[in-house]
């Protein structure tokens, strides 16, 4: 989520409502003016809360960057302090405007509860937000004021997958894609992993066709997992070569999974099929991989795959 961009759009739209109809050119000029000093255009509790959330997210990210070179113990302590500060800021923002769904969502995610507790909190938040049928979202990504509901539903899908509720994850992800067909939140990634776990080859194929040309670390990893679980070793090995050849650092990410920060509130942007994306995909696939413990051994049984991972580590000064 780019909170500052959304704050600008929120303030500009509210200002347009107050001053009356504007031409497209006039509205574009208004956006430019608001973007220069967005805080000056905050004159509503909803936008004040969103401003506080944007500032809190900036402060958290700055604190995380400052802690990157600390030793493990100091890093963990700094990280815990940053998350605690973020939770307090989110609680304050939600107090300014109890309808600030993003502040409540970030507060829940920053608590780092176990998947069951997190899912309950997210579903309770949906219920409190007034979603009569949480599986059906009547809105559009083009409506900046509706995006918090979509972010919440995408978080529900990820929490379902993390807690091994894969059919729920697939359904929740589908509702996000129905409301936002271009899938700016990457709900397809969650759905693809769910298809892999459910051995739903047709479902994965439909998603791949729907988003043809937008392959990702998730799509390649899901295909490997699916074919492995279907006991089709030749096809699975071919898919594993695709993961290795088309996803930068994919072999290393799979064989040496790394810590990933909680998504606050949604999945961070990453270069398509780049190393950072590979780390995210492997992180999200951990519940599936843990359920198929022989999968990693099978991957390690391919010398070329291990050699690729080692080579990537050496070239990028990573541990091996």
N, C-alpha and C positions, 0 to 999 in steps of 0.2 A: 504494500500500500504506500503510495506517495501521498502522505497526509497533507503536505503543503499545497500540492496541486489541487487536491480535492477541497481544501479550505478555500483556496482562491475561487474555485468554481462555485462553491456554496455561497460565498459572500457576494459574488457577482450576480448570481441568480436571484438572491434575496433583494439585492439593490435594484435589479431590473423590475422585480415585482412591485417595488415601492414607487419607482419613477414612471412606470408604464412601459408600453411596447417600445422596443428598440429594433432598428434594422440589424442585420447580421454584422455589418461593418461597425456600427456603433457598439454592439455588444463585444466585438473583438477588441475594440479600443478600451472598453470598460475592463475587460480581462487584463489588459496590459497595465492599466493603472492600479488595479487591485493587486496584481502580482508584485508590484514594486514595494508595497507596504500593506500586506494583507491584514495585519493586526489593527490597522486604522479603520478597517471596514467591518470589524467585528462589533455588532451592536445587538446581538441576540444571544440568549443563554446557550442555545444549541451550538452556535459557532464559537462561543467562548470556551465551551467544553472541548470542542474539537481542536481549538487552538492549543489548549493545555495538553491535549493528547499528543499533538504534533511536537510540541516542545519536549514532552516527556520521552517520546521515542528518540528524538535527537540526543537527549542527555544520556539515555541508556546506551545508545550506539557509541557515543563518545567514550563512555566509561569502559565499554567492552574493548574498544580499540586501545585505550590506555593500559589495559591489563594484559594485552597479548604477550608481552615479553616477560611477564612474571613467572616465577616457578609455580609448579602445580598447586601447592597449598595456598599461596598468595593469590593465584588466579581464581581458585574456587571461592575464596573469601570475597574477593572483589566482585566476582560475578554474582554471588548471593546478595551482596549489598546493592548492586545495581538493579537486580530484580526486585528487591524489597522497596527500593526507592520508586521504581516504576509502578509497582502495585499501589503504593500510597498516592502517587500522582493520578493514577487511573481512578481510584476511589474518590479523590477530590473532584476530578472532572465529572464523574458520574453524579456527584453531589450538586454540581453547578447545573447539570441538566440530566435528569434521571433517564431521559430518552437517548442519551449518547451510547448507542449500542456498541460502537467500536471500543470505547473506553472500558465498558464492562467485559467485552470479549478479550481485550488485551490483558485485563486484570486476571481473568480466569486462566489464560494461557501462561501468564507469568508466574502463576502459583505452582506450576509444574506438578500437578496432582497426578495420581495414577490414572490410566485410561478410563477406568470405570467411573471414578469420581469426576473426572473432567467431562466425560460424556453426559453425566447427569447434570452437571452445571450448565453445559451448553444447551441441553434440551430444556432445562428450566428457564434459561434465558430466552429461548425461542418462544416458550409458552408465555412468559411475561411480556414479550414484545407483541403478543397478540396474534401469532400465526396459528390460525384455527387448524389448518392442515399443513404441518411442517414439511410434508413431502411435495407440496405444490406451492410454487412461488409465482405470484402474479406481479411481475415487474420487469424492469429492463436495466441492463448495465449502463445505458445511456443516461439514466436518471441517477445523478450523483447521490441523491438522498436515499435511494434504494440499495446502494452498494453495501452498506453495513449488513443488511439482511442476507445478501449473497455471501459475504465473507463469513458470516456466522454459519450458514449452511455448509459451506466448504470446510469449515473447521469441524463441524459435526461429522462430515464424511471422513476426514482424516482421523478423527478420534475413534470412529467406528473401526477403521482399518487397524489402528494401533492396538485396539482391544480385541482384535480377531473377530469382529462382527462384519464379515465381508459382504454379506448380502445387503445389510443396512448401509454399508459404505457405498456399494454400487448404486443403490437407490438414491441416496442423498446426493452423490456426485451427479447422477443423471438429472436431478431436479435443478441443480446449478447450471448444467449445460443447456437444459431446456429454456431457462430464463435468460441465459447469456450464451447464445450459440457460438460466438467466437471464442468462448472459454478463456477470458483474460485471467481467471484465477487458477487455471490448470487443474480443474476438477477431473479432466480426462486422465490425468496421471494416477489419481487415486482409483478411478474406475478400472484402469488397465491392470493395476496391481491386484485389485479385487477379482477381476476375471482370471488372472493367473492362478490365484489361490483356489478359486472355485472350479478350475479346469474348464472354463467356459471359452473354448476356442472360437466359437461363432461370435460371442460378444466382443472378444478382443479384436477379431477381424473386422467387425463393424466399426469399432472405434478407430482402428488403423485406417480404414477406408474413409471414414468421416473426416479425419484430420490428416489426410494424405499430404505429404510434403512438409509436415510439421513433426517429423520423427524426433524422439528425445531419448534421454538415458532411461526414462521410465518405460517407454515403448519397447526398447531393445531388451531391457532387463526382464520386463514382464513376459516377452516372447520366450526368452531362455527358460525362465521358471516354469511357464506353462508347458512347454515341450518336454522339459525334464520330468515334470510331474505326470505327464501323459505317457511316460516311459517310451519316448521316441528319441533315443540317444543320437542318432545320426543327424536328425533335424535340429535337435538341441545343440549339438556341437557346431553346426553351421550358424545357428543364431548366436552362440557364444563368440564365434569369430566375428560376427557382425558387431556385437557389443564392443569387442576389443578394437576392431578396425575403425569403427565409426564414432565411437565415444572416447574422447581424449581422457586417458587415465582411467578408463572404465575397469580394466583388469585390476589395477592397484586399488581403486575404491572398493571393489568387491572383496578382494583378499585382505585388505587392511582398512576396514571401516573406521571412520573417525567420528569424533563428537560433533554434533550439529546443534547449534543454538535453537531454542524454541522459536517457532514461527510467530511473530508478533506484528500483526495478527495473521498474516498469510505467508505463503511460501516466498522466500526472497528471490529476486530476479537473478538469473544466471545465464551464461552463454549457452545456447542450445547445443547439447551433446558435448559441452565442455566439462572440465574436471569438477568444478563446483556443482554442476548439475548432477554429475555422477555420484558425488557424495550425498546429495539430497535424496536421490533415487534409492541408493542402497540403504540409507537411513530409514526411509519410509517402508522399504521392503523387509526390514529386519523381522517383523512378526511372521512373515512367510518363510524366510530363510531359517529362522529358529525352529519352525515346525517341520522343516525338511533338513535335518542336521547333516545328512550325507551330501547335500548339494554342494557345499563349499569344498568338501573332499573331492567330489567329482570334478569341480573346476580346477582344483590343484593337481588333478591327475593329468592335465594337459600341459606338457612341458612348455609349449609355445605361449600358453596363457600366463604361466608363472614367469617366464622370461620377459614377457611384455611388461608385466607389473614391476619386475625388478629394474628393468631398463628405465621405466618412467620414474621410479624412485631415485635412481642414480642421476638422471638428467635434471631432476627438480629438487635435489637435496632433501629428500624425504627419508624417513626411517624405513629400514627393511629388515 
